[in-house]
Amino acid sequence: MVTLHDKIDRMIDANLNRAREGLRVVEDIARFVLDSEELTKKAKDLRSEIAKIEKSRDFTLNRNTESDVGVGLSSDIEKTRADILDIFNANIKRVQESLRVLEEAFKLIDLSSSKKFKSMRYETYKLEKAMLLLLKEAQQ
């Protein structure tokens, strides 16, 4: 029987994946588009921090993509990107939203990790500003 606890673990698993995947895109933009070692390291460090927390428990045990009602749902805006700035914006927002969900969900299981996710979310706001400035400058 699937418990509420199992369902929360599914939500956590999905958002851990979403945050890491979004950060990988952000990291590659910092690395290959902006050639910024500093910003690449910041994105990579955030991804590593998520991985450390993820290792605390196996959240994949309750993964169930076969019956996930959200699989396959996407808006038209998610299907296209106009430029690298669009790709960056979509992914940094994805990361921030996921970190917020993780911050809230971990309040139920590990307050220390919840606080770490909150801190990481604020770090992504700083990363977003720094990278946006450079990306907009590069487009001119």
ROLO-919532 format. One record per residue (C-alpha): residue number from 1; residue in three letters; z, y, x. Coordinates in pm, whole numbers, plus 50000, padded with zeros to 5 digits. Each point is the difference from the previous one (the first is absolute). Layout:
// ROLO-919532
+-----+------+-------+-------+-------+
|  nr | rest |     Z |     Y |     X |
+-----+------+-------+-------+-------+
| NUM |  ALA |     Z |     Y |     X |
...
+-----+------+-------+-------+-------+
***
This chain:
// ROLO-919532
+-----+------+-------+-------+-------+
|  nr | rest |     Z |     Y |     X |
+-----+------+-------+-------+-------+
|   1 |  MET | 50000 | 50000 | 50000 |
|   2 |  VAL | 49906 | 50343 | 50132 |
|   3 |  THR | 50302 | 50228 | 50006 |
|   4 |  LEU | 50020 | 50378 | 49994 |
|   5 |  HIS | 50106 | 49976 | 50366 |
|   6 |  ASP | 49675 | 49810 | 50076 |
|   7 |  LYS | 49798 | 50270 | 49824 |
|   8 |  ILE | 50168 | 50274 | 50201 |
|   9 |  ASP | 49919 | 49805 | 50317 |
|  10 |  ARG | 49633 | 49994 | 49886 |
|  11 |  MET | 50008 | 50376 | 49955 |
|  12 |  ILE | 50153 | 50042 | 50345 |
|  13 |  ASP | 49745 | 49764 | 50158 |
|  14 |  ALA | 49708 | 50191 | 49846 |
|  15 |  ASN | 50133 | 50335 | 50119 |
|  16 |  LEU | 50080 | 49874 | 50350 |
|  17 |  ASN | 49638 | 49885 | 50026 |
|  18 |  ARG | 49866 | 50322 | 49850 |
|  19 |  ALA | 50203 | 50219 | 50238 |
|  20 |  ARG | 49903 | 49800 | 50310 |
|  21 |  GLU | 49632 | 49988 | 49903 |
|  22 |  GLY | 49989 | 50374 | 49931 |
|  23 |  LEU | 50173 | 50074 | 50329 |
|  24 |  ARG | 49746 | 49785 | 50185 |
|  25 |  VAL | 49718 | 50217 | 49860 |
|  26 |  VAL | 50191 | 50317 | 50089 |
|  27 |  GLU | 50071 | 49864 | 50348 |
|  28 |  ASP | 49634 | 49919 | 50059 |
|  29 |  ILE | 49895 | 50348 | 49887 |
|  30 |  ALA | 50252 | 50153 | 50242 |
|  31 |  ARG | 49877 | 49770 | 50276 |
|  32 |  PHE | 49623 | 49988 | 49956 |
|  33 |  VAL | 49917 | 50320 | 49812 |
|  34 |  LEU | 50260 | 50243 | 50135 |
|  35 |  ASP | 50052 | 49833 | 50340 |
|  36 |  SER | 50369 | 50087 | 49970 |
|  37 |  GLU | 50234 | 49774 | 50190 |
|  38 |  GLU | 50305 | 50176 | 49853 |
|  39 |  LEU | 49891 | 49964 | 49636 |
|  40 |  THR | 49880 | 49643 | 50057 |
|  41 |  LYS | 50342 | 49912 | 50139 |
|  42 |  LYS | 50178 | 50161 | 49704 |
|  43 |  ALA | 49797 | 49797 | 49750 |
|  44 |  LYS | 50042 | 49682 | 50203 |
|  45 |  ASP | 50376 | 50055 | 50030 |
|  46 |  LEU | 50029 | 50042 | 49623 |
|  47 |  ARG | 49808 | 49675 | 49948 |
|  48 |  SER | 50229 | 49824 | 50247 |
|  49 |  GLU | 50310 | 50131 | 49823 |
|  50 |  ILE | 49874 | 49861 | 49670 |
|  51 |  ALA | 49931 | 49664 | 50166 |
|  52 |  LYS | 50358 | 49987 | 50133 |
|  53 |  ILE | 50146 | 50049 | 49654 |
|  54 |  GLU | 49749 | 49756 | 49853 |
|  55 |  LYS | 50126 | 49727 | 50234 |
|  56 |  SER | 50346 | 50025 | 49843 |
|  57 |  ARG | 49886 | 49783 | 49710 |
|  58 |  ASP | 49685 | 49811 | 49903 |
|  59 |  PHE | 49869 | 50203 | 49709 |
|  60 |  THR | 49671 | 49804 | 49996 |
|  61 |  LEU | 50164 | 49697 | 49836 |
|  62 |  ASN | 49963 | 50162 | 49657 |
|  63 |  ARG | 49648 | 50135 | 50056 |
|  64 |  ASN | 49773 | 49910 | 49711 |
|  65 |  THR | 49665 | 50174 | 50025 |
|  66 |  GLU | 49839 | 49745 | 49769 |
|  67 |  SER | 50188 | 50129 | 49694 |
|  68 |  ASP | 50065 | 50360 | 50112 |
|  69 |  VAL | 49893 | 50226 | 49715 |
|  70 |  GLY | 49922 | 50281 | 50245 |
|  71 |  VAL | 49750 | 49808 | 50214 |
|  72 |  GLY | 49652 | 50130 | 49931 |
|  73 |  LEU | 50117 | 50322 | 49840 |
|  74 |  SER | 49858 | 50304 | 50173 |
|  75 |  SER | 49875 | 50339 | 49902 |
|  76 |  ASP | 49656 | 50132 | 50084 |
|  77 |  ILE | 50154 | 50234 | 50255 |
|  78 |  GLU | 50132 | 49700 | 50197 |
|  79 |  LYS | 49650 | 49856 | 50030 |
|  80 |  THR | 49844 | 50283 | 50199 |
|  81 |  ARG | 50091 | 50232 | 50284 |
|  82 |  ALA | 49813 | 50318 | 50089 |
|  83 |  ASP | 50111 | 50027 | 50363 |
|  84 |  ILE | 50269 | 49915 | 50253 |
|  85 |  LEU | 50234 | 50257 | 49844 |
|  86 |  ASP | 49973 | 49813 | 49669 |
|  87 |  ILE | 50081 | 49672 | 50173 |
|  88 |  PHE | 50298 | 50157 | 50176 |
|  89 |  ASN | 50135 | 50165 | 49684 |
|  90 |  ALA | 49971 | 49682 | 49794 |
|  91 |  ASN | 50183 | 49797 | 50261 |
|  92 |  ILE | 50277 | 50242 | 50093 |
|  93 |  LYS | 50080 | 50046 | 49629 |
|  94 |  ARG | 49997 | 49622 | 49954 |
|  95 |  VAL | 50253 | 49969 | 50282 |
|  96 |  GLN | 50226 | 50273 | 49861 |
|  97 |  GLU | 49997 | 49853 | 49650 |
|  98 |  SER | 50076 | 49652 | 50133 |
|  99 |  LEU | 50285 | 50128 | 50213 |
| 100 |  ARG | 50149 | 50165 | 49692 |
| 101 |  VAL | 49985 | 49674 | 49804 |
| 102 |  LEU | 50158 | 49817 | 50295 |
| 103 |  GLU | 50272 | 50264 | 50030 |
| 104 |  GLU | 50090 | 49950 | 49634 |
| 105 |  ALA | 49971 | 49619 | 49993 |
| 106 |  PHE | 50209 | 49956 | 50315 |
| 107 |  LYS | 50283 | 50192 | 49833 |
| 108 |  LEU | 50052 | 49673 | 49812 |
| 109 |  ILE | 50018 | 49777 | 50308 |
| 110 |  ASP | 50061 | 50197 | 50321 |
| 111 |  LEU | 50106 | 50365 | 49997 |
| 112 |  SER | 49947 | 50035 | 50376 |
| 113 |  SER | 49634 | 49899 | 49968 |
| 114 |  SER | 49961 | 50229 | 49700 |
| 115 |  LYS | 50111 | 50292 | 50216 |
| 116 |  LYS | 49754 | 49894 | 50273 |
| 117 |  PHE | 49714 | 49998 | 49751 |
| 118 |  LYS | 50099 | 50348 | 49885 |
| 119 |  SER | 49999 | 50122 | 50359 |
| 120 |  MET | 49662 | 49837 | 50063 |
| 121 |  ARG | 49860 | 50170 | 49690 |
| 122 |  TYR | 50102 | 50340 | 50139 |
| 123 |  GLU | 49845 | 49907 | 50334 |
| 124 |  THR | 49671 | 49930 | 49823 |
| 125 |  TYR | 50010 | 50351 | 49850 |
| 126 |  LYS | 50015 | 50140 | 50354 |
| 127 |  LEU | 49729 | 49763 | 50118 |
| 128 |  GLU | 49783 | 50099 | 49705 |
| 129 |  LYS | 50023 | 50370 | 50081 |
| 130 |  ALA | 49923 | 49952 | 50369 |
| 131 |  MET | 49702 | 49774 | 49934 |
| 132 |  LEU | 49861 | 50214 | 49717 |
| 133 |  LEU | 49993 | 50304 | 50226 |
| 134 |  LEU | 49808 | 49811 | 50268 |
| 135 |  LEU | 49762 | 49832 | 49754 |
| 136 |  LYS | 49915 | 50329 | 49830 |
| 137 |  GLU | 49946 | 50161 | 50339 |
| 138 |  ALA | 49771 | 49714 | 50102 |
| 139 |  GLN | 49790 | 50043 | 49685 |
| 140 |  GLN | 49923 | 50363 | 50076 |
+-----+------+-------+-------+-------+
***
